[in-house]
Amino acid sequence: MLPVQFIRDEKERVLLSLEKRGFKDMTILDQIIGADDKRKNIQKDSDDKKSELNRLSKEIGNLMKEGKKAEADAAKAITTDLKSAIDTLDKDSKEVQEELQALLLLVPNCLNTLVPFGRSSEENEVYKDWPNLPELNENALPHWELAAKYKLIDFELGVKITGAGFPVYTGKGAKLQRALINFFLDEAEKAGFTENQVPHLVNTASAMGTGQLPDKEGQMYHCEVDDLYLIPTAEVPLTNIYRDVILEEDQFPVRITGYTPCFRREAGSYGAHVRGLNRLHQFDKVEIVCIEHPDRSHDRHMEMLAHVEGLLVKLGLPFRILRLCGGDTGFASSMTFDFETFSAAQKRWLEVSSVSNFDVFQSNRLKLRFRSKDGKGTQLAHTLNGSALALPRIVATILENYQTAEGIVIPEVLRPYTGFDIIK
């Protein structure tokens, strides 16, 4: 959520950001500023009346001491009217603050000036590209056929147990999953991230804090009886560890990581492009989260980008990095880079990671602040997160790109984790 003062001070920049995103109601900033003006006027009127009430209360005491009962009674009558007026103003203040909050929740984050114009994923900027894409022989199979051939993933069994988009990993397929999770966590630890095991369900305050709610697309699974949400990513519980926290400046950077399953309804996703592991309702992911000083968050963003790139290099998977255009950047993000691996069997790019800087958007909702060393009070921290990595499409590209006539070769870096070199 953007701070109101930021909207006031940077109105033209926010308007440009909304234009980049293709946001429709461009009058919303004026509505917010108008509601905030109304809130301030009510607050000033209330403060003035409370000050007058305090003055009269003291005066009444003095009049009573001086035996001026009639004058004291007249003053009491005024205080009664003041208290009634203050009660009315308090109700008005609550209503206008609720109105202001509702408007602010509709406004997406202000985009970084480096984010390009564009309405869809076709207009994303190629930030880094792989020079030579691999080519497989004409008999190469897509991962869903390889998974069936080598008995690694049972999609039909998942349909039986739950439904489409909930695969069952079996045998060496399950071991490959576990190997990737452990590899990603170990690499995160080497990079200075502290591992956390976090809940897989969160309350409304947590989902609001990181920007998943209001859920306009209805992509979250909601447990209505207990009013809890299944997490779409570990970003939500990990970042909420620091909700309502004031950090000391010398605690930066905060680096945390965690593995969780992720749950997404993926409403409206149909067609051949979602076949197999390409798009699931439940999948595994290792997430990295950073909390940083505003002056250093861009550098931290680049560091996180390098970390994810290093994972793909070690796995030997061809990849490219995209800087998302305004129309494709998530609601809460100020700038996002996507990593895509190349599926040689499908001959298409598959997204495997998003690395985002949220500036103060999440921390303003979370009330996540830090205390400056210079003693000038507290200010909002910056939050960042990235997938490091999401497993389904990584598994898909490993199966497809590493297939040979003898079987599926395991990337060398994973062999200490799997205990085998090839799937035959």
Residue, then its C-alpha position, 0 to 999 in steps of 0.5 A: m500500500l502506497p503511503v498517502q504522503f508519497i501519493r501527494d508528493e509523487k503524484e505525477r510519478v504515480l500517475l505515470s506508473l498507473e498508465k504503464r500498468g494500464f490502470k483504468d480509474m485514473t481519478i483514484l489519486d484525487q479521490i485519495i487526496g480528497a479523502d485525506d483532506k477530509r480526514k485532516n479537517i475532521q481531525k483538526d476540528s476534533d483537536d480544536k474542540k478537545s482543546e476547548l473542552n480541556r480549557l473549559s474543564k479547568e475553568i469550571g474547576n476554578l469557578m466552583k472554587e470561587g463560588k460562581k456556580a451559575e457561571a460554572d453550570a453555563a460552562k458545563a452545558i457548553t462542555t456537554d455540547l462539545k462532547s457530543a460534537i467530538d463523538t460525532l467527529d470521531k464517528d465521521s473520522k472512522e468512516v472517512q479513514e475506512e473510505l481512505q483505506a479502501l481506496l488505498l487498497l485498490v492502488p498498485n505499487c508505484l513502478n520503478t522508472l526502469v520498468p518499460f511500457g507494455r500491456s502484456s508478457e509479449e512486451n517484456e524486456v529481455y534483460k539477459d539471453w542464452p546464446n545457443l539453445p539446445e536441440l534434441n533429436e526428433n524422438a525426444l519426448p515431452h516431460w509428461e511422457l518421460a514421467a510416465k515412461y520412467k514411472l516418476i510422476d502419476f498425473e492420473l493418480g493425482v486426479k483420482i485423489t484430489g483433481a487435475g493439477f495435483p500430481v503424485y511423485t513416485g520413486k526416483g521422481a520423488k527423490l529428484q523433488r527432494a534433491l532439488i529442495n535440499f540443494f536449493l536450501d543449502e545454496a540459500e544457506k551458503a548465500g547467507f539466508t537463514e532457513n525457516q519452517v513456516p505455516h502453510l496457512v495464513n490469516t487475513a492480516s498476513a495475506m493483506g500484509t504482503g498484498q495477496l488480499p484483496d484477492k481480485e482474481g480469486q486465485m487463493y484457496h480460502c478455508e472459510v470455516d476458520d477464515l484461513y488461506l492456503i499460501p500461494t508462496a512462502e513469501v507470505p508467511l516469511t515476510n509476515i515474520y516481521r509484521d509490526v516489527i521495528l528493526e535496528e538499522d544495523q540488522f540489515p540485511v535480513r535474509i530468510t528462506g524457506y521451503t513450502p508447498c504452494f497452492r494456487r487456484e489458477a482460475g481460467s488456465y486451460g489449453a495445451h500450454v498447461r499440460g503436465l507440470n507446466r501449471l499446477h494447483q499445488f507445487d513445491k518452491v524454495e523462497i528467498v526473502c530480504i528486508e533491506h535499507p531503502d538506500r541499498s534495496h536495488d543492490r540487494h535486488m541485483e544480488m538476489l538475481a545473481h543468486v537465482e542465476g547461479l542456481l540455473v548455471k549449476l543445474g546446467l539449464p539454459f535460461r533467460i531473464l526478463r524485466l517485466c513491463g508495466g502491464d505484466t508486473g504484479f500488483a505489489s511489485s515495483m520491479t520484477f525480473d522473471f527467469e525462464t528455462f528453455s524446454a527443448a522438447q516443447k520448444r518453449w520458455l517456461e517461467v521458473s522464478s520471479v525476483s521482485n522489489f516491493d520498495v515500501f509497498q508491503s512494509n507500509r501494510l505490515k508496519l515494518r519499520f527500522r530505527s535510524k542510527d542518526g536518531k531521526g525516528t523510524q522509517l519504512a524498510h524495503t522488502l524483496n523476494g524471489s523464487a529460488l526456485a519453483l520446482p515443477r518447471i525445473v523438473a520438466t526442463i531437467l527431464e526433457n533437456y537431459q534425456t538420452a537414449e540410455g535414460i535421463v541423466i541427473p545434473e552433476v550438482l544433484r547427484p550427491y542428493t539423489g544418490f543416482d546418476i541416471i534414471k533408466 
